[in-house]
Amino acid sequence: MDTTGSIAERIEKVCAVLPASVKLIAVSKQASAEAIRAAYAAGLRDFAESKVQEEAKKQEELKDLTDITWHLIGHLQSNKAAKAIQQFQWIQSVDTLKLARRLNQLAGELSRTPSVCLQVKVLPDPDKFGLSIQELMTALAELNELQNLKIRGLMTILPLGLTDTQILEGFKSLKQLSLDINNQNLSRIQIEELSMGMSGDYALAIEAGSTMVRVGRSIFGERKVMSKSV
Ligand SMILES: *Cc1c(COP(=O)(O)O)cnc(C)c1O
């Protein structure tokens, strides 16, 4: 990963390999409001945070930038679900049916209709949150009843330590899952977005059909090491 150059130069480098159909989402966790402004000035409008609290502080500092779309990509505790709905246009980390139900109920109370991704573990991974493919397929009928959620995408984070071939296969299985879901012709669920690919693997994700890459370090530089950051 190349993190030389300014934020604008790094964004330009990432954009150079993105097809027009793929949206670049800047993962700004641990990045300062100033760094986000630099990325905004370079043309980015989609930013992702993993913590509700951290995003609230930045949104306050950046409230003059009214056309930012904020994406939540970290595990959401149910006591922060109402805040998440108010602060984020996209909740990409819907990792249980229970959380989906809760968000749906709160969204109704708050008269919101957040766009969401279901977070899927395409490979078993005890360190990550997410529905298994089997759990998701079983939950689909009920998910389709959740009137206040726009279930528009699938998100995945692959386990660490895979070869490039395994990474590509993993991303392709998310693509296949989206086709299987769309083939069911559910009335409310159409998967249009595949949120997959991070700094280390976005090229492979694009090859497998990603429509949203979530890139942090390649734009903002290395982060401090934190325990269990995803
Ligand atoms: C941190 C994070 C990213 C970005 O990872 P980088 O390696 O910094 O590009 C993407 N997705 C999720 C869910 C994350 O938590």
The ligand as an SDF file (V2000), in Angstrom:
LIG
                    3D

 15 15  0  0  0  0  0  0  0  0999 V2000
  -11.5990    0.0900    8.6940 C   0  0  0  0  0  0  0  0  0  0  0  0
  -12.5360   -0.5100    7.7490 C   0  0  0  0  0  0  0  0  0  0  0  0
  -12.3580   -0.3720    6.3630 C   0  0  0  0  0  0  0  0  0  0  0  0
  -11.1620    0.3220    5.7410 C   0  0  0  0  0  0  0  0  0  0  0  0
  -10.0140   -0.4640    5.8550 O   0  0  0  0  0  0  0  0  0  0  0  0
   -8.6100    0.0500    5.2210 P   0  0  0  0  0  0  0  0  0  0  0  0
   -7.7530   -1.1390    5.3080 O   0  0  0  0  0  0  0  0  0  0  0  0
   -8.1760    1.1770    6.0950 O   0  0  0  0  0  0  0  0  0  0  0  0
   -8.8930    0.5040    3.8520 O   0  0  0  0  0  0  0  0  0  0  0  0
  -13.3160   -0.9120    5.5160 C   0  0  0  0  0  0  0  0  0  0  0  0
  -14.3920   -1.5470    5.9990 N   0  0  0  0  0  0  0  0  0  0  0  0
  -14.6110   -1.6950    7.3190 C   0  0  0  0  0  0  0  0  0  0  0  0
  -15.8340   -2.4050    7.7740 C   0  0  0  0  0  0  0  0  0  0  0  0
  -13.6960   -1.1840    8.2330 C   0  0  0  0  0  0  0  0  0  0  0  0
  -13.9150   -1.3450    9.5410 O   0  0  0  0  0  0  0  0  0  0  0  0
  1  2  1  0
  2  3  1  0
  2 14  2  0
  3  4  1  0
  3 10  2  0
  4  5  1  0
  5  6  1  0
  6  7  2  0
  6  8  1  0
  6  9  1  0
 10 11  1  0
 11 12  2  0
 12 13  1  0
 12 14  1  0
 14 15  1  0
M  END
$$$$
